[in-house]
Amino acid sequence: MGKIIAGKTSDIPPGEMIKVSIDGRDILVANIDGGYCATDDSCTHSGSSLSDGKLDGCTITCGWHGAEFDCKTGKLVKFPAKIRDLTSYNVVVESDNVFVEM
């Protein structure tokens, strides 16, 4: 599929995250200290939008039930039950454009 533009670097300041829809899939793009990362936006526990949750460092906390994921890798960090990790995507910045590689 290639690279899909997610936005401008100014759209995602450090410590912030946004949700973008790419080919019908909701993707969360986060800026961690000037580095960009992307994962699926839907929590694997309940399907809620992770971009509505909280970002602390590189940990995304789901706003519904508190599942915590590493937004750089998509790996589950903390939750009482075992749930699937998120799919993570490579992010490329060219000039001031942020692209997600699908």
Order of alpha helices (4+ residues) and beta strands (2+ residues): beta-beta-beta-beta-beta-beta-beta-beta-beta-beta
